[in-house]
Amino acid sequence: QLRLTEEEKQLLAQEGVTLPRDLPLTQAQERLLKKVRRKIRNKQSAQDSRRRKKEYLDGLESRAAACSALNQELRKKVQELEKSNGSLLRQLQALIKETSTKPAQTGTCVLV
């Protein structure tokens, strides 16, 4: 007895072919049944491929979002460090200026 899935029955109906319920099938009927089953496999394969592609793209989008967030954090950190560096540089320059304008200290030594 020939058992067909609903999808196989549907595709055979679209082809305008009816297969007998009992085996054996003729070569033409077997070729037609193989063709229908190949179409079904191809359709499932295409669906799987689209699903995998969507999952891959979703993963890429989430990674891109995470990288963008990290990039923003790092940019903010760079700005803070540049500001801090500028402040430290000004303090250093002020100290250098202060020490260079002081006259040399002279000391007196007394010998007894």
N, CA, C and O atoms as CSV, one atom per row, in Angstrom:
chain,resi,resn,atom,element,x,y,z
A,1,GLN,N,N,0.841,-1.188,0.000
A,1,GLN,CA,C,0.000,0.000,0.000
A,1,GLN,C,C,0.888,1.255,0.000
A,1,GLN,O,O,1.869,1.340,0.739
A,2,LEU,N,N,0.527,2.197,-0.826
A,2,LEU,CA,C,1.281,3.448,-0.964
A,2,LEU,C,C,0.771,4.450,0.062
A,2,LEU,O,O,-0.426,4.730,0.132
A,3,ARG,N,N,1.696,4.988,0.861
A,3,ARG,CA,C,1.320,5.985,1.864
A,3,ARG,C,C,1.951,7.314,1.475
A,3,ARG,O,O,3.161,7.416,1.271
A,4,LEU,N,N,1.110,8.316,1.379
A,4,LEU,CA,C,1.563,9.657,0.994
A,4,LEU,C,C,1.248,10.639,2.111
A,4,LEU,O,O,0.225,10.530,2.786
A,5,THR,N,N,2.145,11.595,2.292
A,5,THR,CA,C,1.878,12.659,3.259
A,5,THR,C,C,0.916,13.653,2.621
A,5,THR,O,O,0.672,13.628,1.415
A,6,GLU,N,N,0.383,14.522,3.459
A,6,GLU,CA,C,-0.544,15.546,2.950
A,6,GLU,C,C,0.150,16.449,1.933
A,6,GLU,O,O,-0.434,16.832,0.919
A,7,GLU,N,N,1.389,16.776,2.221
A,7,GLU,CA,C,2.134,17.647,1.313
A,7,GLU,C,C,2.362,16.959,-0.033
A,7,GLU,O,O,2.257,17.595,-1.082
A,8,GLU,N,N,2.672,15.666,-0.005
A,8,GLU,CA,C,2.848,14.914,-1.247
A,8,GLU,C,C,1.543,14.859,-2.028
A,8,GLU,O,O,1.535,15.040,-3.245
A,9,LYS,N,N,0.450,14.610,-1.334
A,9,LYS,CA,C,-0.867,14.582,-1.994
A,9,LYS,C,C,-1.177,15.926,-2.641
A,9,LYS,O,O,-1.687,15.996,-3.759
A,10,GLN,N,N,-0.857,16.989,-1.910
A,10,GLN,CA,C,-1.122,18.344,-2.418
A,10,GLN,C,C,-0.310,18.629,-3.681
A,10,GLN,O,O,-0.843,19.140,-4.666
A,11,LEU,N,N,0.978,18.297,-3.646
A,11,LEU,CA,C,1.817,18.546,-4.821
A,11,LEU,C,C,1.393,17.685,-6.013
A,11,LEU,O,O,1.418,18.142,-7.155
A,12,LEU,N,N,1.010,16.450,-5.744
A,12,LEU,CA,C,0.530,15.589,-6.836
A,12,LEU,C,C,-0.742,16.157,-7.444
A,12,LEU,O,O,-0.929,16.107,-8.660
A,13,ALA,N,N,-1.608,16.694,-6.611
A,13,ALA,CA,C,-2.836,17.299,-7.117
A,13,ALA,C,C,-2.514,18.521,-7.966
A,13,ALA,O,O,-3.163,18.757,-8.985
A,14,GLN,N,N,-1.516,19.300,-7.554
A,14,GLN,CA,C,-1.106,20.467,-8.341
A,14,GLN,C,C,-0.553,20.039,-9.696
A,14,GLN,O,O,-0.738,20.723,-10.702
A,15,GLU,N,N,0.127,18.898,-9.704
A,15,GLU,CA,C,0.657,18.369,-10.960
A,15,GLU,C,C,-0.458,17.769,-11.808
A,15,GLU,O,O,-0.267,17.494,-12.992
A,16,GLY,N,N,-1.617,17.568,-11.200
A,16,GLY,CA,C,-2.740,16.979,-11.925
A,16,GLY,C,C,-2.614,15.475,-12.085
A,16,GLY,O,O,-3.101,14.912,-13.066
A,17,VAL,N,N,-1.963,14.818,-11.129
A,17,VAL,CA,C,-1.714,13.386,-11.216
A,17,VAL,C,C,-2.312,12.704,-10.000
A,17,VAL,O,O,-2.243,13.216,-8.882
A,18,THR,N,N,-2.895,11.546,-10.235
A,18,THR,CA,C,-3.347,10.715,-9.119
A,18,THR,C,C,-2.608,9.393,-9.214
A,18,THR,O,O,-2.503,8.797,-10.285
A,19,LEU,N,N,-2.106,8.954,-8.090
A,19,LEU,CA,C,-1.368,7.694,-8.054
A,19,LEU,C,C,-2.271,6.614,-7.467
A,19,LEU,O,O,-3.110,6.896,-6.612
A,20,PRO,N,N,-2.099,5.394,-7.921
A,20,PRO,CA,C,-2.899,4.303,-7.355
A,20,PRO,C,C,-2.483,4.052,-5.910
A,20,PRO,O,O,-1.350,4.341,-5.525
A,21,ARG,N,N,-3.394,3.517,-5.120
A,21,ARG,CA,C,-3.127,3.243,-3.712
A,21,ARG,C,C,-2.258,1.993,-3.518
A,21,ARG,O,O,-1.592,1.845,-2.493
A,22,ASP,N,N,-2.274,1.122,-4.487
A,22,ASP,CA,C,-1.532,-0.130,-4.347
A,22,ASP,C,C,-0.230,-0.078,-5.139
A,22,ASP,O,O,-0.139,0.538,-6.201
A,23,LEU,N,N,0.762,-0.744,-4.583
A,23,LEU,CA,C,2.043,-0.873,-5.261
A,23,LEU,C,C,1.976,-2.082,-6.178
A,23,LEU,O,O,1.108,-2.919,-5.934
A,24,PRO,N,N,2.740,-2.255,-7.138
A,24,PRO,CA,C,3.861,-1.439,-7.595
A,24,PRO,C,C,3.396,-0.298,-8.497
A,24,PRO,O,O,2.319,-0.334,-9.093
A,25,LEU,N,N,4.260,0.714,-8.568
A,25,LEU,CA,C,3.992,1.859,-9.441
A,25,LEU,C,C,4.733,1.653,-10.752
A,25,LEU,O,O,5.714,0.912,-10.822
A,26,THR,N,N,4.254,2.311,-11.770
A,26,THR,CA,C,4.963,2.279,-13.046
A,26,THR,C,C,6.197,3.177,-12.925
A,26,THR,O,O,6.313,3.958,-11.981
A,27,GLN,N,N,7.104,3.062,-13.873
A,27,GLN,CA,C,8.317,3.883,-13.835
A,27,GLN,C,C,7.977,5.366,-13.896
A,27,GLN,O,O,8.592,6.171,-13.197
A,28,ALA,N,N,7.024,5.726,-14.707
A,28,ALA,CA,C,6.627,7.129,-14.830
A,28,ALA,C,C,6.055,7.626,-13.510
A,28,ALA,O,O,6.337,8.747,-13.087
A,29,GLN,N,N,5.248,6.786,-12.859
A,29,GLN,CA,C,4.670,7.179,-11.570
A,29,GLN,C,C,5.756,7.296,-10.499
A,29,GLN,O,O,5.712,8.194,-9.658
A,30,GLU,N,N,6.733,6.377,-10.536
A,30,GLU,CA,C,7.829,6.444,-9.573
A,30,GLU,C,C,8.658,7.713,-9.778
A,30,GLU,O,O,9.044,8.378,-8.816
A,31,ARG,N,N,8.925,8.038,-11.045
A,31,ARG,CA,C,9.680,9.264,-11.339
A,31,ARG,C,C,8.917,10.485,-10.841
A,31,ARG,O,O,9.506,11.404,-10.271
A,32,LEU,N,N,7.613,10.491,-11.058
A,32,LEU,CA,C,6.789,11.607,-10.617
A,32,LEU,C,C,6.785,11.707,-9.090
A,32,LEU,O,O,6.872,12.803,-8.535
A,33,LEU,N,N,6.685,10.576,-8.427
A,33,LEU,CA,C,6.708,10.572,-6.966
A,33,LEU,C,C,8.068,11.049,-6.449
A,33,LEU,O,O,8.123,11.807,-5.480
A,34,LYS,N,N,9.171,10.614,-7.083
A,34,LYS,CA,C,10.504,11.075,-6.697
A,34,LYS,C,C,10.635,12.588,-6.893
A,34,LYS,O,O,11.217,13.291,-6.067
A,35,LYS,N,N,10.081,13.065,-8.004
A,35,LYS,CA,C,10.126,14.498,-8.307
A,35,LYS,C,C,9.390,15.285,-7.225
A,35,LYS,O,O,9.874,16.318,-6.763
A,36,VAL,N,N,8.224,14.794,-6.829
A,36,VAL,CA,C,7.428,15.471,-5.802
A,36,VAL,C,C,8.186,15.457,-4.469
A,36,VAL,O,O,8.249,16.470,-3.773
A,37,ARG,N,N,8.755,14.311,-4.125
A,37,ARG,CA,C,9.499,14.221,-2.861
A,37,ARG,C,C,10.745,15.102,-2.883
A,37,ARG,O,O,11.111,15.676,-1.857
A,38,ARG,N,N,11.400,15.216,-4.035
A,38,ARG,CA,C,12.564,16.096,-4.168
A,38,ARG,C,C,12.140,17.557,-3.981
A,38,ARG,O,O,12.845,18.337,-3.341
A,39,LYS,N,N,10.978,17.920,-4.548
A,39,LYS,CA,C,10.466,19.287,-4.378
A,39,LYS,C,C,10.223,19.581,-2.897
A,39,LYS,O,O,10.520,20.673,-2.411
A,40,ILE,N,N,9.683,18.602,-2.196
A,40,ILE,CA,C,9.405,18.786,-0.776
A,40,ILE,C,C,10.717,18.945,-0.002
A,40,ILE,O,O,10.830,19.825,0.851
A,41,ARG,N,N,11.704,18.099,-0.297
A,41,ARG,CA,C,13.007,18.222,0.373
A,41,ARG,C,C,13.663,19.570,0.079
A,41,ARG,O,O,14.232,20.206,0.967
A,42,ASN,N,N,13.574,19.995,-1.186
A,42,ASN,CA,C,14.157,21.292,-1.552
A,42,ASN,C,C,13.470,22.435,-0.814
A,42,ASN,O,O,14.116,23.380,-0.361
A,43,LYS,N,N,12.152,22.330,-0.701
A,43,LYS,CA,C,11.391,23.367,-0.009
A,43,LYS,C,C,11.805,23.416,1.462
A,43,LYS,O,O,12.008,24.498,2.013
A,44,GLN,N,N,11.932,22.248,2.098
A,44,GLN,CA,C,12.350,22.202,3.500
A,44,GLN,C,C,13.774,22.713,3.657
A,44,GLN,O,O,14.082,23.424,4.614
A,45,SER,N,N,14.633,22.354,2.725
A,45,SER,CA,C,16.013,22.817,2.768
A,45,SER,C,C,16.074,24.339,2.642
A,45,SER,O,O,16.838,24.993,3.353
A,46,ALA,N,N,15.281,24.893,1.753
A,46,ALA,CA,C,15.246,26.347,1.571
A,46,ALA,C,C,14.732,27.025,2.836
A,46,ALA,O,O,15.257,28.061,3.242
A,47,GLN,N,N,13.704,26.443,3.463
A,47,GLN,CA,C,13.184,27.012,4.710
A,47,GLN,C,C,14.249,26.980,5.801
A,47,GLN,O,O,14.424,27.952,6.536
A,48,ASP,N,N,14.958,25.855,5.901
A,48,ASP,CA,C,16.031,25.741,6.896
A,48,ASP,C,C,17.133,26.757,6.622
A,48,ASP,O,O,17.665,27.381,7.540
A,49,SER,N,N,17.463,26.911,5.350
A,49,SER,CA,C,18.504,27.866,4.975
A,49,SER,C,C,18.090,29.293,5.359
A,49,SER,O,O,18.895,30.054,5.894
A,50,ARG,N,N,16.843,29.644,5.084
A,50,ARG,CA,C,16.359,30.987,5.443
A,50,ARG,C,C,16.351,31.170,6.958
A,50,ARG,O,O,16.688,32.244,7.456
A,51,ARG,N,N,15.969,30.129,7.689
A,51,ARG,CA,C,15.953,30.197,9.149
A,51,ARG,C,C,17.380,30.390,9.689
A,51,ARG,O,O,17.609,31.230,10.559
A,52,ARG,N,N,18.332,29.607,9.167
A,52,ARG,CA,C,19.721,29.738,9.619
A,52,ARG,C,C,20.278,31.127,9.294
A,52,ARG,O,O,20.991,31.729,10.096
A,53,LYS,N,N,19.940,31.614,8.111
A,53,LYS,CA,C,20.414,32.945,7.710
A,53,LYS,C,C,19.843,34.009,8.646
A,53,LYS,O,O,20.553,34.928,9.053
A,54,LYS,N,N,18.560,33.883,8.985
A,54,LYS,CA,C,17.935,34.848,9.890
A,54,LYS,C,C,18.595,34.785,11.269
A,54,LYS,O,O,18.866,35.824,11.872
A,55,GLU,N,N,18.857,33.573,11.773
A,55,GLU,CA,C,19.524,33.439,13.060
A,55,GLU,C,C,20.922,34.056,13.016
A,55,GLU,O,O,21.346,34.723,13.960
A,56,TYR,N,N,21.625,33.828,11.919
A,56,TYR,CA,C,22.967,34.389,11.760
A,56,TYR,C,C,22.905,35.920,11.760
A,56,TYR,O,O,23.697,36.579,12.434
A,57,LEU,N,N,21.963,36.477,11.001
A,57,LEU,CA,C,21.833,37.933,10.932
A,57,LEU,C,C,21.418,38.508,12.280
A,57,LEU,O,O,21.915,39.558,12.687
A,58,ASP,N,N,20.510,37.828,12.976
A,58,ASP,CA,C,20.111,38.292,14.305
A,58,ASP,C,C,21.312,38.309,15.242
A,58,ASP,O,O,21.492,39.243,16.023
A,59,GLY,N,N,22.137,37.255,15.153
A,59,GLY,CA,C,23.354,37.213,15.968
A,59,GLY,C,C,24.296,38.348,15.630
A,59,GLY,O,O,24.865,38.977,16.523
A,60,LEU,N,N,24.465,38.616,14.330
A,60,LEU,CA,C,25.336,39.720,13.914
A,60,LEU,C,C,24.800,41.061,14.414
A,60,LEU,O,O,25.561,41.916,14.866
A,61,GLU,N,N,23.478,41.233,14.326
A,61,GLU,CA,C,22.882,42.495,14.774
A,61,GLU,C,C,23.082,42.691,16.270
A,61,GLU,O,O,23.378,43.797,16.720
A,62,SER,N,N,22.920,41.610,17.046
A,62,SER,CA,C,23.111,41.749,18.487
A,62,SER,C,C,24.580,42.019,18.811
A,62,SER,O,O,24.888,42.807,19.705
A,63,ARG,N,N,25.491,41.359,18.077
A,63,ARG,CA,C,26.915,41.629,18.288
A,63,ARG,C,C,27.261,43.070,17.917
A,63,ARG,O,O,28.041,43.723,18.610
A,64,ALA,N,N,26.680,43.564,16.823
A,64,ALA,CA,C,26.941,44.939,16.399
A,64,ALA,C,C,26.424,45.925,17.451
A,64,ALA,O,O,27.076,46.927,17.744
A,65,ALA,N,N,25.255,45.634,18.012
A,65,ALA,CA,C,24.703,46.510,19.052
A,65,ALA,C,C,25.604,46.506,20.283
A,65,ALA,O,O,25.861,47.556,20.873
A,66,ALA,N,N,26.084,45.324,20.668
A,66,ALA,CA,C,26.974,45.226,21.834
A,66,ALA,C,C,28.281,45.978,21.567
A,66,ALA,O,O,28.789,46.678,22.443
A,67,CYS,N,N,28.816,45.831,20.365
A,67,CYS,CA,C,30.060,46.537,20.015
A,67,CYS,C,C,29.846,48.047,20.002
A,67,CYS,O,O,30.719,48.801,20.432
A,68,SER,N,N,28.705,48.487,19.520
A,68,SER,CA,C,28.414,49.928,19.508
A,68,SER,C,C,28.323,50.472,20.926
A,68,SER,O,O,28.835,51.551,21.221
A,69,ALA,N,N,27.659,49.707,21.811
A,69,ALA,CA,C,27.549,50.142,23.204
A,69,ALA,C,C,28.933,50.218,23.852
A,69,ALA,O,O,29.249,51.185,24.545
A,70,LEU,N,N,29.749,49.193,23.623
A,70,LEU,CA,C,31.108,49.183,24.170
A,70,LEU,C,C,31.925,50.346,23.602
A,70,LEU,O,O,32.694,50.986,24.319
A,71,ASN,N,N,31.749,50.607,22.312
A,71,ASN,CA,C,32.457,51.702,21.661
A,71,ASN,C,C,32.088,53.039,22.315
A,71,ASN,O,O,32.956,53.879,22.555
A,72,GLN,N,N,30.806,53.227,22.596
A,72,GLN,CA,C,30.358,54.467,23.240
A,72,GLN,C,C,30.997,54.603,24.618
A,72,GLN,O,O,31.467,55.679,24.986
A,73,GLU,N,N,31.012,53.492,25.392
A,73,GLU,CA,C,31.623,53.519,26.720
A,73,GLU,C,C,33.099,53.885,26.617
A,73,GLU,O,O,33.600,54.700,27.391
A,74,LEU,N,N,33.791,53.279,25.657
A,74,LEU,CA,C,35.222,53.536,25.509
A,74,LEU,C,C,35.487,54.970,25.057
A,74,LEU,O,O,36.468,55.581,25.484
A,75,ARG,N,N,34.632,55.508,24.206
A,75,ARG,CA,C,34.793,56.908,23.788
A,75,ARG,C,C,34.640,57.853,24.989
A,75,ARG,O,O,35.383,58.822,25.147
A,76,LYS,N,N,33.645,57.528,25.826
A,76,LYS,CA,C,33.426,58.348,27.018
A,76,LYS,C,C,34.643,58.267,27.939
A,76,LYS,O,O,35.082,59.278,28.487
A,77,LYS,N,N,35.183,57.064,28.104
A,77,LYS,CA,C,36.360,56.863,28.954
A,77,LYS,C,C,37.563,57.634,28.395
A,77,LYS,O,O,38.321,58.235,29.157
A,78,VAL,N,N,37.737,57.618,27.079
A,78,VAL,CA,C,38.839,58.357,26.437
A,78,VAL,C,C,38.693,59.852,26.720
A,78,VAL,O,O,39.674,60.526,27.038
A,79,GLN,N,N,37.462,60.372,26.605
A,79,GLN,CA,C,37.242,61.793,26.879
A,79,GLN,C,C,37.604,62.127,28.324
A,79,GLN,O,O,38.249,63.140,28.592
A,80,GLU,N,N,37.179,61.258,29.261
A,80,GLU,CA,C,37.486,61.498,30.670
A,80,GLU,C,C,39.000,61.473,30.901
A,80,GLU,O,O,39.537,62.314,31.622
A,81,LEU,N,N,39.673,60.513,30.290
A,81,LEU,CA,C,41.124,60.400,30.465
A,81,LEU,C,C,41.851,61.586,29.834
A,81,LEU,O,O,42.835,62.079,30.386
A,82,GLU,N,N,41.369,62.045,28.676
A,82,GLU,CA,C,41.991,63.214,28.040
A,82,GLU,C,C,41.816,64.454,28.913
A,82,GLU,O,O,42.726,65.275,29.030
A,83,LYS,N,N,40.643,64.580,29.520
A,83,LYS,CA,C,40.375,65.715,30.407
A,83,LYS,C,C,41.294,65.648,31.633
A,83,LYS,O,O,41.887,66.649,32.037
A,84,SER,N,N,41.398,64.457,32.210
A,84,SER,CA,C,42.261,64.261,33.371
A,84,SER,C,C,43.727,64.504,32.999
A,84,SER,O,O,44.471,65.121,33.761
A,85,ASN,N,N,44.128,64.021,31.843
A,85,ASN,CA,C,45.499,64.211,31.375
A,85,ASN,C,C,45.797,65.698,31.192
A,85,ASN,O,O,46.869,66.171,31.570
A,86,GLY,N,N,44.852,66.430,30.615
A,86,GLY,CA,C,45.039,67.870,30.429
A,86,GLY,C,C,45.190,68.593,31.761
A,86,GLY,O,O,46.023,69.487,31.910
A,87,SER,N,N,44.368,68.188,32.724
A,87,SER,CA,C,44.439,68.804,34.053
A,87,SER,C,C,45.791,68.514,34.711
A,87,SER,O,O,46.407,69.411,35.287
A,88,LEU,N,N,46.241,67.286,34.629
A,88,LEU,CA,C,47.542,66.925,35.211
A,88,LEU,C,C,48.684,67.656,34.508
A,88,LEU,O,O,49.651,68.073,35.146
A,89,LEU,N,N,48.566,67.805,33.204
A,89,LEU,CA,C,49.601,68.516,32.444
A,89,LEU,C,C,49.679,69.975,32.885
A,89,LEU,O,O,50.773,70.519,33.034
A,90,ARG,N,N,48.520,70.615,33.094
A,90,ARG,CA,C,48.509,72.012,33.550
A,90,ARG,C,C,49.138,72.119,34.948
A,90,ARG,O,O,49.888,73.056,35.223
A,91,GLN,N,N,48.827,71.152,35.830
A,91,GLN,CA,C,49.415,71.165,37.170
A,91,GLN,C,C,50.937,71.026,37.095
A,91,GLN,O,O,51.674,71.705,37.809
A,92,LEU,N,N,51.384,70.137,36.222
A,92,LEU,CA,C,52.829,69.928,36.061
A,92,LEU,C,C,53.498,71.183,35.534
A,92,LEU,O,O,54.567,71.567,36.011
A,93,GLN,N,N,52.882,71.821,34.560
A,93,GLN,CA,C,53.460,73.055,34.003
A,93,GLN,C,C,53.505,74.150,35.060
A,93,GLN,O,O,54.464,74.919,35.120
A,94,ALA,N,N,52.476,74.221,35.888
A,94,ALA,CA,C,52.465,75.232,36.954
A,94,ALA,C,C,53.586,74.953,37.959
A,94,ALA,O,O,54.256,75.878,38.416
A,95,LEU,N,N,53.783,73.703,38.294
A,95,LEU,CA,C,54.863,73.365,39.230
A,95,LEU,C,C,56.228,73.677,38.637
A,95,LEU,O,O,57.108,74.181,39.334
A,96,ILE,N,N,56.407,73.383,37.361
A,96,ILE,CA,C,57.686,73.674,36.697
A,96,ILE,C,C,57.930,75.176,36.684
A,96,ILE,O,O,59.042,75.637,36.940
A,97,LYS,N,N,56.887,75.932,36.385
A,97,LYS,CA,C,57.015,77.392,36.327
A,97,LYS,C,C,57.346,77.943,37.721
A,97,LYS,O,O,58.182,78.834,37.873
A,98,GLU,N,N,56.671,77.392,38.723
A,98,GLU,CA,C,56.880,77.850,40.100
A,98,GLU,C,C,58.312,77.569,40.562
A,98,GLU,O,O,58.938,78.408,41.210
A,99,THR,N,N,58.808,76.423,40.235
A,99,THR,CA,C,60.166,76.089,40.687
A,99,THR,C,C,61.239,76.796,39.867
A,99,THR,O,O,62.334,77.034,40.375
A,100,SER,N,N,60.958,77.132,38.634
A,100,SER,CA,C,61.980,77.790,37.813
A,100,SER,C,C,62.076,79.280,38.103
A,100,SER,O,O,63.122,79.875,37.840
A,101,THR,N,N,61.042,79.900,38.627
A,101,THR,CA,C,61.089,81.336,38.915
A,101,THR,C,C,61.637,81.634,40.295
A,101,THR,O,O,61.963,82.787,40.576
A,102,LYS,N,N,61.754,80.647,41.167
A,102,LYS,CA,C,62.317,80.879,42.502
A,102,LYS,C,C,63.822,81.089,42.371
A,102,LYS,O,O,64.500,80.363,41.644
A,103,PRO,N,N,64.331,82.084,43.078
A,103,PRO,CA,C,65.781,82.275,43.039
A,103,PRO,C,C,66.467,81.133,43.794
A,103,PRO,O,O,65.885,80.497,44.673
A,104,ALA,N,N,67.682,80.908,43.427
A,104,ALA,CA,C,68.440,79.844,44.093
A,104,ALA,C,C,68.635,80.227,45.546
A,104,ALA,O,O,68.958,81.377,45.843
A,105,GLN,N,N,68.454,79.329,46.414
A,105,GLN,CA,C,68.612,79.619,47.833
A,105,GLN,C,C,70.089,79.535,48.192
A,105,GLN,O,O,70.814,78.614,47.817
A,106,THR,N,N,70.470,80.520,48.916
A,106,THR,CA,C,71.852,80.525,49.367
A,106,THR,C,C,71.872,80.256,50.850
A,106,THR,O,O,70.987,80.699,51.582
A,107,GLY,N,N,72.835,79.561,51.276
A,107,GLY,CA,C,72.918,79.234,52.700
A,107,GLY,C,C,74.248,79.705,53.274
A,107,GLY,O,O,75.227,79.861,52.545
A,108,THR,N,N,74.276,79.917,54.517
A,108,THR,CA,C,75.490,80.343,55.184
A,108,THR,C,C,75.987,79.205,56.044
A,108,THR,O,O,75.230,78.561,56.770
A,109,CYS,N,N,77.265,78.979,55.943
A,109,CYS,CA,C,77.844,77.907,56.716
A,109,CYS,C,C,78.811,78.554,57.717
A,109,CYS,O,O,79.648,79.370,57.330
A,110,VAL,N,N,78.704,78.213,58.929
A,110,VAL,CA,C,79.560,78.786,59.970
A,110,VAL,C,C,80.459,77.661,60.480
A,110,VAL,O,O,80.005,76.573,60.833
A,111,LEU,N,N,81.754,77.976,60.502
A,111,LEU,CA,C,82.713,77.028,61.054
A,111,LEU,C,C,83.134,77.497,62.433
A,111,LEU,O,O,83.384,78.682,62.651
A,112,VAL,N,N,83.204,76.620,63.296
A,112,VAL,CA,C,83.605,77.000,64.656
A,112,VAL,C,C,84.936,76.370,64.978
A,112,VAL,O,O,85.460,76.561,66.076
